[in-house]
Amino acid sequence: MSIESAKAFLERMKNDEDFRNRVGEIATTEQRMEFVKKAGFDFTKEEIVKLTSELSDEQLEKVHGGIIDCSGMHGYP
């Protein structure tokens, strides 16, 4: 598990609309983590939370449909 993998995941989420949509359509966090791991990314929830807490609102909006529950972060209810 690594911060580097989490960074690579966030980059792909920002730049690959098809991937972002596929991840966003998955019903549960557990299923999303499984999908993301199969896509070659290996990081913990803590690692991704740390990185997303450093993003601006605009950057976070681009990955909001992603792997973590963003509730309570950067204005998300």
C-alpha positions as CSV (number, residue, x, y, z in Angstrom):
1,M,0.0,0.0,0.0
2,S,1.3,3.4,-0.8
3,I,0.8,7.1,-1.0
4,E,2.3,6.9,-4.5
5,S,-0.4,4.5,-5.6
6,A,-3.1,6.8,-4.1
7,K,-1.6,9.8,-6.0
8,A,-1.6,7.8,-9.2
9,F,-5.3,6.8,-8.6
10,L,-6.3,10.5,-8.0
11,E,-4.5,11.5,-11.2
12,R,-6.4,8.8,-13.2
13,M,-9.7,9.9,-11.6
14,K,-9.0,13.5,-12.6
15,N,-7.9,12.7,-16.2
16,D,-9.9,9.6,-17.2
17,E,-13.6,10.3,-17.4
18,D,-14.5,6.7,-18.3
19,F,-12.6,5.3,-15.4
20,R,-14.0,7.9,-13.1
21,N,-17.6,7.1,-14.2
22,R,-17.0,3.3,-13.8
23,V,-15.7,3.8,-10.3
24,G,-18.5,6.2,-9.4
25,E,-21.2,3.7,-10.5
26,I,-20.0,1.0,-8.1
27,A,-22.5,0.8,-5.2
28,T,-20.3,0.3,-2.1
29,T,-16.9,1.5,-0.9
30,E,-15.8,-2.1,-0.5
31,Q,-16.7,-2.9,-4.1
32,R,-15.0,0.2,-5.3
33,M,-11.8,-0.7,-3.4
34,E,-11.9,-4.2,-5.0
35,F,-12.3,-2.7,-8.5
36,V,-9.5,-0.1,-7.9
37,K,-7.2,-2.8,-6.6
38,K,-7.9,-4.9,-9.7
39,A,-7.0,-1.8,-11.8
40,G,-3.6,-1.8,-10.3
41,F,-3.9,0.7,-7.4
42,D,-3.0,-0.4,-3.8
43,F,-3.6,2.1,-1.0
44,T,-5.4,2.3,2.3
45,K,-8.4,4.5,3.1
46,E,-6.2,6.5,5.4
47,E,-3.8,7.2,2.6
48,I,-6.5,8.4,0.2
49,V,-8.2,10.5,2.9
50,K,-4.9,12.2,3.7
51,L,-4.3,13.1,0.0
52,T,-7.9,14.3,-0.6
53,S,-7.8,16.5,2.5
54,E,-5.0,18.4,0.7
55,L,-7.1,19.0,-2.4
56,S,-8.9,22.2,-3.3
57,D,-12.7,22.1,-3.6
58,E,-12.3,22.1,-7.4
59,Q,-9.9,19.2,-7.4
60,L,-12.0,17.3,-5.0
61,E,-15.1,17.7,-7.1
62,K,-13.3,16.0,-10.0
63,V,-12.8,12.8,-7.9
64,H,-15.8,13.0,-5.6
65,G,-17.5,10.0,-7.3
66,G,-14.4,8.0,-6.5
67,I,-13.2,5.7,-3.9
68,I,-13.9,7.4,-0.6
69,D,-16.9,8.9,1.2
70,C,-16.1,12.6,1.1
71,S,-18.8,13.6,3.6
72,G,-17.7,16.4,5.8
73,M,-14.7,17.3,3.6
74,H,-14.5,20.6,1.7
75,G,-18.2,21.4,2.0
76,Y,-19.6,18.0,1.1
77,P,-22.5,17.1,3.3
